[in-house]
Amino acid sequence: MSKVEFSKAEKEILVTKIKKYFDLELAQDIGQFDAEFLLDFFSEEVGSYYYNRGLMDARVVIASKLDDIDAGIDELEKPTEFYK
């Protein structure tokens, strides 16, 4: 898996959310550098777990859609001597 990279604007949003969380939930002031460091740490150490969960969720959706397509094809099938 390639490294997940955020654009500068995306990273600014995430860092702002981290700083806000620390302020509101932990009553701690965290600086820009520390918030960026924390984001990088979680991205590298935990990010793959979330990424893989997203892939599993996508697989479930795709499998469901493929089942629907398969059922639709079965409905179109004409009876013959070779029928299942």
Secondary structure, DSSP 8 states (H G I E B T S, - for coil): -------HHHHHHHHHHHHHHHHHHH-----HHHHHHHHHHHHHHTHHHHHHHHHHHHHHHHHHHHHHHHHHHHHH----TT--
